[in-house]
Amino acid sequence: MLESSCLACRYWQAEKSETADRLVHGECRKSQPVYNQLLGRVWPLTKPNDWCGAFAAETRKAAAAV
């Protein structure tokens, strides 16, 4: 896993697979949802090992431990 991957980003919300108990993809919550004619408003889907230039390190876990 890259240190700056979606899995480690504070804006990423994981979605578990319906057929397996593992991470397959998640939703990027960095910006507002995009509009899709079939689905309405949707968050962009990414894989745990994807990355982008808007990465922000996960800080919620560290703050919860204090």
Legacy VTK file of the C-alpha trace (Angstrom):
# vtk DataFile Version 3.0
C-alpha trace
ASCII
DATASET POLYDATA
POINTS 66 float
0.000 0.000 0.000
1.214 3.466 -0.789
1.440 5.788 2.195
-0.584 8.327 0.224
-3.203 5.886 -1.108
-6.973 6.214 -0.784
-6.958 3.644 2.032
-4.931 6.048 4.211
-6.816 9.214 3.181
-9.183 11.026 5.551
-11.637 11.686 2.687
-12.092 8.025 1.712
-15.022 5.929 2.947
-14.562 2.190 2.461
-17.323 -0.051 1.103
-17.124 -3.792 1.782
-17.860 -6.276 -0.966
-21.289 -7.924 -0.813
-19.746 -11.327 -1.564
-16.591 -11.165 0.531
-15.492 -9.548 3.758
-12.735 -7.467 2.162
-12.290 -3.964 0.824
-12.915 -3.729 -2.899
-13.603 -0.036 -3.356
-14.664 3.076 -1.523
-16.076 6.541 -2.062
-13.915 9.646 -2.315
-15.523 12.361 -0.181
-13.000 15.117 -0.956
-15.443 17.089 -3.124
-19.179 17.137 -3.694
-20.841 14.150 -5.401
-21.049 14.118 -9.182
-24.317 13.750 -11.082
-24.980 10.531 -12.982
-28.080 10.354 -15.215
-28.879 6.788 -14.127
-27.985 6.942 -10.440
-28.407 10.595 -9.495
-25.720 12.022 -7.223
-22.823 9.668 -6.561
-19.415 9.916 -4.919
-16.487 8.889 -7.139
-15.501 5.235 -6.547
-11.837 4.381 -6.048
-9.822 1.327 -5.062
-7.894 1.249 -1.765
-4.519 1.475 -3.545
-5.523 4.377 -5.861
-4.127 7.837 -5.143
-4.508 11.477 -6.195
-2.983 14.900 -5.580
-5.610 15.848 -2.974
-4.489 13.240 -0.415
-4.889 14.193 3.244
-3.534 11.855 5.903
-6.054 10.074 8.112
-6.198 11.895 11.451
-9.518 10.710 12.894
-8.029 7.478 14.282
-5.194 9.341 16.008
-7.599 11.923 17.470
-9.935 9.195 18.772
-7.058 7.529 20.636
-6.348 10.672 22.703
LINES 1 67
66 0 1 2 3 4 5 6 7 8 9 10 11 12 13 14 15 16 17 18 19 20 21 22 23 24 25 26 27 28 29 30 31 32 33 34 35 36 37 38 39 40 41 42 43 44 45 46 47 48 49 50 51 52 53 54 55 56 57 58 59 60 61 62 63 64 65
